[in-house]
Amino acid sequence: MAKALNLKQYISDFFEYVKSEKVELYNEFSLQHELGIYLRNHLPRDYKVQFERNVSFFLFEDETVKKEIDIVIFTEDKTKRYAIELKYPRNGQYPEQMYAFVKDIRFVEQLKEKGFTGTCAVTLVEDKPFYFDSGRSTNDIYGYFRGGKTIKEEIKKPTGEGKEEDSILIDRVYKINWVDLDEVPGEKAETRKKRKYYIVTIG
């Protein structure tokens, strides 16, 4: 029988591998691709690693906030299955992207509720506005990622019009803990950006 995985540890080890400059991350696809390769090379042989699998491959009832999983890890009989959602935004739109981070958390929360062994939402950023507290009110979505405010209950879409679909209901309670990765390769010293990431784990 396949051994259960400490998914957070594998992902943390991957970022240590990135720190060693053995791999370059330059957009979200490269993050997905390189993490998938790393997992294939380091996970027990009992597990498959696949990309962009539809939820319906694992669940008969698939009413979830998203339909495709960025990375799935599973045994042949699917008795053990893990999901990883990834974000690496590089085009600003900070409040909208933060709402997308929350949506990923809700998605992996739903997958865990529906029988996945373990799930993770992973976000990598390099723009300071994602994590630096610039004094904005912590009553809006910025507070969850800059001010240490816990993510729980109803999270409203920052650009929404008050409709039901303009909010996400979170079942558990989460706190974002940013981890320093490194400075962005190739940037000039005077404008160099600092990369940070977080891992939200369920199960």
URGIRA-V259280 format. One record per residue. SS is DSSP state (h for helix, s for strand, l for the rest). Layout:
# URGIRA-V259280
SS / SS
This chain:
# URGIRA-V259280
l / l / l / l / l / l / h / h / h / h / h / h / h / h / h / h / h / h / h / l / l / l / l / l / l / l / l / h / h / h / h / h / h / h / h / h / h / h / h / h / h / h / l / l / l / l / s / s / s / s / s / s / s / s / h / h / h / l / l / l / l / l / l / l / l / l / l / s / s / s / s / s / s / s / s / l / l / l / l / l / s / s / s / s / s / s / s / l / l / l / l / l / l / h / h / h / h / h / h / h / h / h / h / h / h / h / h / h / h / h / h / h / h / l / l / l / l / s / s / s / s / s / s / s / s / l / l / h / h / h / l / l / l / l / l / l / l / l / l / l / l / h / h / h / h / h / l / l / l / l / s / s / s / s / s / s / l / l / l / l / l / l / l / h / h / h / s / s / s / s / s / s / s / s / l / l / l / l / s / s / s / s / s / l / l / l / l / l / h / h / h / l / l / s / s / s / s / s / s / s / s / s / l
